[in-house]
Amino acid sequence: MKVMLRIVTIMPLMLLVTLFMGKRSIGELPVFDFLVILTLGSVVGADIADPEIHHLPTVGAIIGIALLQKIIAWWKIKNRKVGGFLSFEPTLVIYEGQFHIHNMRKISYSIDNVLQMLRQKDVFRVEDVHFALVEANGDMSVKLKPEKEAVKVEHISGSPVRNAVEFPVIIDGLIQKEALHYKGLNEAWLREELLKQKIADVKEVFYAAVNEQNRLHVCLRTSDKTETLPIFH
């Protein structure tokens, strides 16, 4: 009975506190807000599970945590250095169809992670990407090249554009033989296409894919030479 009474009193308070803290705490979960949620969960869980814990100090702790979160949120808005310190910055992972390997390693994202996130954005060809950012909340923002951006139906004349998908044939220096076989190609064709782009060693290739016309798009491992884009946020 005592536990049920605590649940009935603490849950409305948690609802009010969550609404007071704002949707950023639930939707985007920046680093500090994530820690606040964990702390609130620990405090509420201990209060409900252990009837021996005094109830009123728990209520005071919850209100205090909520006030602290609002103060820090206000401070982050007023002081950009504090905001940058307490939050992750956006990370550029693709620019002009080229992977930024160094940035991907910094945030521990693999090729598979990035390709999956692109597919979730309905982007199936890396070469179509102008730039892609991994945001502070772990989501990806993608800007396609101007000629690849979607247009309205009334702007299209003639036959509809066919959906475009690329097939990875090299990932991190390893040839994907199944993908080549599916496309009716072989390793000899692949090496010949690489030589046309003055690439003699497959190990130099970080990512390569072919499209419907069997045109090869290559991202080299030499990330230091990759063109970049400054991020202002």
Disulfide bonds with the S-S distance in Angstrom:
none
